[in-house]
């Protein structure tokens, strides 16, 4: 498609995405230099008036925070176009990079999206195509819903619901659509919420049970997916996740077409789940934070509190500490040999080790008073690399420093060379032997520090 200049103000630059009904371009507002999104209806679909319907819906939702703002709509060079706010960060792209989201991120996204859907539904609109591609974030991590191309106004002008129908064609995206969509039922408010929590489940686990169905013809996959959704137990679907997800999904399955969902209770359940998981809802996401020590501070269930220590890790710590004390009592001399000199830097590291959390168990144990009381075999097994017994390997090398008057300036860290592990013993006539030994010994210092 050629470059379009719309209303002598907006110019298309590059294609962002395309669907069945239209193409979305990134463009620029020549008056202020801001980037915009320009949606152009496909000429072959003009008879469907899909873009006109979307403009009508977006105009109805114009005062809702979480719905893109419209800047212009109309015809340009025989194309029906709409110019709106550009949001470049969608959940699908982030998922493609990260595969999964933390529970904290899903909690935060769920709450914001439930509240946006509540406002949309109050304006008499159903989205009907919730998926990661249609969920966006701005630079301040505010969540938006986009693409109202197949959305529907479900309330008449007199405030009465549209009548319920069945035997309707499937509408939406089969991976995230509600069970009612697969059955050909008229969709209601509860179906948007059901789809939303399929999306959130996908964000948590990275897959859904009905993905990649094999040995099923393409024209039967949508029906098969619907059967799987209906037959799977909610407890099995949300296995190993907070029980609040199960409560929400079971509640939604009990609603019918005309039911108004209890949005407030759904939000309260998510907040309750976050509280039980000790997660602070601060509107920060793991893909935005610089995680220098993410294993210490983050895991699949979000940010752990500083003083929190999971029970299994505490038991492991207690057991290791007891074993260390027993070994020390049995062979104190061996561990005394392993004691290194304590430096100021090591002392500071000890003070920081008390603040570890999450999956980094070594941060709990690595105070100098504990790690050097453990056997070399134990430590080697944990760090998964061999630790040489340096005291043993050098127990036949004896070095004596020369008197000050016989020393010559040498490079401080030059490597000492030894041939065939010769042994050097103290001698009262070092001054006479110095000249014969100087050819073999290039330095007398070798620093062994762990």
Secondary structure, 3 states (H helix, E strand, C coil): CCCCEECCCEEEEEEEEECCCEEEEEEEECCCCCEEEEEEECHHHHHHCHHHHHHHHHHHCCCCCCECCEEEEEEECCEEEEEEECCCEEHHHHHHHHCCCCHHHHHHHHHHHHHHHHHHHHCCEECCCCCHHHEEECCCCCEEECCCCCCEECECCCCCECCCCCCCCCCCCCCCCCHHHHHCCCCCHHHHHHHHHHHHHHHHHCCCCCCCCCCCCHHHHHHHHHHHHHHCCHHHHCCCCCHHHHHHHHHHHHCCCCCCCCHHHHHHHHHHHHHHCCCCCCCCCCCCCCCCCHHHHEECCEECCCCCCCHHHHHHHHHHHHHHHHHHHHCHHHHHHHCCCCCHHHHHHHHHHHHCCCCCCHHHHCCHHHHCCCCHHHHHHHHCCCCCCHHHHCCCCCCCCCCHHHCCCCCCCCCCCCCCCCCCCCCCCHHHHHHHHCCCCCCCCCCCCC
